[in-house]
Amino acid sequence: MGYVKLFTASCDTTSQPDQTAALNPEAGEVEWMGGITLHLRDQLAAVVKDLREGPARLDVHFADPIDRFGARGVCGNPEAVNAGIPEPTRGEGEQGGFPGLNPPMSQQSFHPNELGTTILADALTTDLPLFGYPRTDRLR
């Protein structure tokens, strides 16, 4: 599974409660990070192709979720990626997911939220038949 574009626009606010846009990049940085994401996607896809077509002929596959996410990164509408979460979330302890940062930041920052994980699951279940796996209507 490839990565998604974390930021699809710049913004000063986020629509997600208890999250902050203070760490969001500016417009030029959004474009640069999007380009890096596309480069990473292309590199991962090339490695998978080499493994499939190389001497070992490995049965590996690559699913690209970028188009499925569209403009729903941080600052998107609706956002499918968490913005910065400036406090620990359940299970992280008082110091958050990155001890030493002030304020503490959750490891859930800049990762897919519930909508985002649903998009990733749909991408995987949609692409599995393309890889020779049986079709399934729902993950169980």
C-alpha positions in Angstrom: 0.0 0.0 0.0 1.4 3.4 -1.0 1.2 6.6 1.0 -1.3 9.4 0.7 -0.7 13.1 0.3 -0.8 14.3 3.9 -1.5 17.9 2.9 -3.6 18.8 -0.1 -3.9 22.5 0.7 -2.6 25.0 3.2 -4.9 26.3 5.9 -4.9 28.2 9.2 -7.6 26.1 10.8 -8.8 22.5 10.7 -12.3 21.2 10.8 -11.3 18.4 13.2 -12.0 19.0 16.9 -9.1 19.1 19.2 -6.6 19.3 16.4 -4.3 22.2 15.4 -3.3 23.7 12.0 -0.3 25.4 13.7 2.1 22.8 12.2 0.6 22.8 8.7 2.9 23.8 5.9 2.5 26.8 3.7 1.3 26.5 0.1 4.7 26.1 -1.5 5.6 23.4 1.0 2.3 21.6 0.3 3.2 21.4 -3.3 6.8 20.2 -2.5 5.5 17.5 -0.1 3.0 16.4 -2.7 5.8 16.0 -5.2 7.8 14.0 -2.8 4.8 11.7 -2.2 4.4 11.1 -5.9 8.1 10.3 -6.2 7.9 7.9 -3.3 4.9 6.2 -4.9 6.8 5.9 -8.2 9.8 4.4 -6.4 7.7 1.9 -4.5 5.8 0.8 -7.6 9.1 0.4 -9.5 10.5 -1.9 -6.7 7.3 -4.0 -6.8 7.6 -4.2 -10.6 11.3 -5.3 -10.3 10.4 -7.9 -7.7 7.6 -9.3 -9.9 9.5 -9.3 -13.1 13.0 -10.2 -11.7 14.6 -13.6 -11.4 12.7 -14.5 -8.3 9.3 -13.6 -9.8 7.9 -12.7 -6.4 4.1 -12.5 -5.9 4.0 -9.0 -4.6 1.6 -6.2 -5.5 1.3 -2.4 -5.0 -1.9 -0.5 -4.4 -1.9 3.3 -4.8 -4.4 5.2 -2.7 -3.5 8.7 -3.8 -6.4 9.2 -6.3 -8.9 7.7 -4.0 -8.0 10.2 -1.3 -8.2 13.1 -3.7 -8.0 16.4 -1.9 -8.9 15.0 1.5 -5.6 15.4 3.3 -5.1 17.8 6.2 -7.0 20.9 5.2 -9.1 19.0 2.8 -12.9 18.8 2.7 -13.6 16.5 4.4 -10.3 15.7 6.0 -9.3 12.1 5.8 -6.0 12.7 7.6 -5.6 14.0 11.1 -4.0 17.4 11.6 -1.6 17.9 14.5 -3.0 16.6 17.7 -1.3 18.6 20.5 -2.1 16.2 23.3 -1.7 12.6 24.1 -4.4 10.3 22.9 -5.6 7.1 24.6 -2.8 4.7 25.2 0.1 7.1 24.8 0.7 8.2 28.4 1.1 11.8 29.6 4.1 12.6 27.4 2.2 11.6 24.2 3.6 9.6 21.4 6.8 11.6 21.1 8.3 12.1 24.5 10.2 15.4 24.9 8.1 17.5 22.5 6.4 20.5 24.0 3.4 20.4 23.7 3.2 16.6 23.6 2.0 15.4 20.2 0.0 12.3 19.5 1.3 9.6 17.2 -2.1 9.9 15.5 -1.0 13.3 14.1 -0.7 13.3 10.3 -2.1 9.8 10.0 -5.4 8.7 8.4 -8.4 9.2 10.5 -11.5 7.0 10.5 -12.5 8.2 7.0 -8.9 7.8 5.8 -8.6 4.2 7.1 -11.9 3.4 5.4 -10.6 4.8 2.1 -7.4 2.7 2.5 -9.4 -0.5 3.3 -11.6 0.2 0.2 -8.5 0.7 -1.9 -7.1 -2.6 -0.8 -10.3 -4.6 -1.1 -11.0 -3.1 -4.6 -7.5 -3.9 -5.8 -7.2 -7.5 -4.4 -9.1 -9.1 -7.3 -6.7 -7.4 -9.7 -4.0 -9.4 -7.9 -5.8 -12.7 -8.3 -7.5 -12.8 -4.8 -11.2 -13.5 -4.5 -13.6 -10.5 -4.4 -14.9 -9.6 -1.0 -17.6 -7.1 -0.2 -16.4 -6.3 3.2 -13.4 -6.7 5.5 -14.2 -9.0 8.4 
